[in-house]
Amino acid sequence: MEKIQRNGKGLGYRVVGQGDQDLVLVHGWMVDGTVYDDLIEALDGDSFRLIVPDLRGAGASESCDDFELTSYVEDVIAVADDAGAQTFALVGHSMGGQIAQLLASRHPGRVDSLILLCTVPASGMELPDEADQLFANSGEDRQSQQTILEMACLELPDEARERLLDAAGQIPATCIEASYRAWTGGGFEDELAKITAPTLVVGSDDPFLPPEFLKATVVKPIANAIFVHTAGAGHYVQVERPEQTARVIEKFLVAKTTRE
């Protein structure tokens, strides 16, 4: 695990592999970078150098008082800089997909490909009152966090569920609530037109983010975006279907290289 300092706080990240293609993997809410472990195993280790940050407040990264989406973006840029990745393919899941969209719109020269897995849209999401209270107050509450995973996932193995819950349990409740308010708020949909990177949006049968919703809110506003549907999986496609997700990502990146 590498560690850097940004604004007086430590940010942890891992580098896996020594391939020619830099691939930055940004995790979402209520987890840390280990949510990508199954996908990392499934990806071609000879082709990629995988850079996997823990976002502020999660995993090996310290917490703070600022959980604005723009701050997350600058954290990821700082990690990429430290890892020596001037340009990179950017993968984001859930809230991490939202962060990836904002990064790609504000730093288009850094992102050569954008891959969004069951992403929260740039506009954010308003949940019903009962779900809103459950999500916002789930910090340091394993049962509530398990309920959220059970609502969102369709094929999550028991071992993976416990692993995700272990990671979630290490995140301070203040971070859980503040970051939840950040991604539900969104508010940068007018910036999506600035994204120049070829974009792949991967959807599933996610109960919160169904395909038609993602097509309307993410695929349509981004130029050169394409959509792939992973039928049968829920919100955590990289955990529920790691092999299938890896092949979709590799196919997209190979096709982009061929076009160039």
BELFENNOR-V359208 format. One record per backbone hydrogen bond with DSSP energy under -0.5 kcal/mol. NH is the residue of the N-H (numbers start at 1). CO is the residue of the C=O. E is the energy in kcal/mol with one decimal. If there is no record, write none. Layout:
# BELFENNOR-V359208
{{NH,CO,E} {NH,CO,E}}
This chain:
# BELFENNOR-V359208
{{2,13,-3.4} {4,11,-2.3} {6,9,-2.8} {9,6,-1.6} {11,4,-2.9} {13,2,-2.2} {14,52,-1.9} {16,50,-2.7} {18,45,-0.7} {19,48,-1.9} {21,47,-2.0} {22,20,-0.6} {23,49,-2.4} {24,89,-2.8} {25,23,-0.5} {25,51,-2.5} {26,24,-0.6} {26,91,-3.2} {27,25,-0.6} {31,28,-0.9} {35,32,-2.1} {36,33,-1.8} {37,34,-1.9} {40,36,-2.9} {41,37,-1.9} {42,38,-1.4} {43,39,-1.9} {45,43,-0.9} {47,44,-1.4} {48,44,-1.1} {49,21,-2.8} {50,16,-3.3} {50,48,-0.5} {51,23,-2.7} {52,14,-2.9} {52,50,-0.6} {53,25,-0.5} {53,51,-0.6} {54,12,-2.8} {55,53,-0.6} {57,62,-1.2} {58,55,-2.5} {61,58,-2.4} {62,10,-2.7} {67,65,-0.6} {71,68,-0.6} {72,68,-1.7} {73,69,-2.1} {74,70,-2.0} {75,71,-1.9} {76,72,-2.2} {77,73,-2.3} {78,74,-2.2} {79,75,-2.2} {80,76,-2.6} {81,77,-2.6} {82,78,-2.3} {83,79,-2.2} {84,81,-1.2} {85,80,-2.9} {86,84,-0.9} {88,110,-2.2} {89,22,-2.7} {90,113,-2.8} {91,24,-3.3} {91,89,-0.5} {92,115,-2.4} {93,26,-2.0} {94,117,-2.1} {96,93,-2.4} {97,94,-0.8} {98,94,-1.4} {99,95,-2.5} {100,96,-2.2} {101,97,-2.1} {102,98,-2.1} {103,99,-2.6} {104,100,-2.7} {105,101,-1.7} {106,102,-1.9} {107,103,-2.6} {110,107,-2.0} {111,107,-0.8} {112,88,-2.0} {112,110,-0.6} {113,88,-0.8} {114,198,-2.5} {115,90,-3.1} {116,200,-3.1} {117,92,-3.0} {117,115,-0.5} {118,116,-0.7} {118,202,-3.1} {120,94,-1.8} {124,121,-1.8} {125,184,-0.8} {127,125,-0.7} {132,128,-3.0} {133,129,-2.3} {134,130,-1.9} {135,131,-2.9} {136,132,-2.6} {137,133,-1.7} {138,135,-1.3} {141,138,-1.7} {145,141,-2.3} {146,142,-2.4} {147,143,-2.2} {148,144,-2.0} {149,145,-2.2} {150,146,-2.5} {151,147,-1.7} {152,148,-1.9} {153,149,-2.5} {157,155,-0.6} {161,157,-2.4} {162,158,-2.2} {163,159,-2.0} {164,160,-2.6} {165,161,-2.4} {166,162,-2.2} {167,163,-1.9} {168,164,-2.5} {169,165,-2.2} {170,166,-0.5} {170,167,-1.2} {171,168,-1.5} {172,57,-0.5} {175,172,-0.5} {176,172,-2.1} {177,173,-2.3} {178,174,-2.3} {179,175,-2.7} {180,176,-1.6} {181,177,-2.2} {182,178,-1.6} {183,179,-2.4} {184,180,-2.3} {185,181,-1.5} {186,182,-2.0} {187,122,-1.1} {188,122,-1.6} {191,188,-2.4} {192,189,-1.1} {194,191,-2.0} {195,192,-1.7} {198,112,-0.6} {199,224,-1.3} {200,114,-2.9} {201,226,-2.8} {202,116,-3.3} {202,200,-0.6} {203,201,-0.6} {203,228,-2.8} {204,209,-0.5} {205,230,-0.5} {205,233,-2.2} {211,204,-0.5} {213,210,-0.5} {214,210,-2.0} {215,211,-2.7} {216,212,-1.8} {217,213,-2.4} {218,214,-2.4} {219,214,-2.0} {220,215,-2.5} {222,218,-0.8} {222,219,-0.8} {223,221,-0.6} {225,222,-1.4} {226,199,-2.3} {228,201,-2.4} {230,203,-2.9} {230,228,-0.5} {231,229,-1.0} {233,230,-1.2} {235,152,-2.3} {237,235,-1.3} {239,236,-1.5} {240,236,-3.4} {241,237,-2.5} {242,239,-0.5} {245,241,-2.6} {246,242,-2.5} {247,243,-2.2} {248,244,-2.0} {249,245,-2.3} {250,246,-2.7} {251,247,-2.5} {252,248,-2.1} {253,249,-2.4} {254,250,-2.6} {255,251,-2.4} {256,252,-2.0} {257,253,-2.1} {258,254,-2.4} {259,255,-2.2} {260,256,-1.7}}
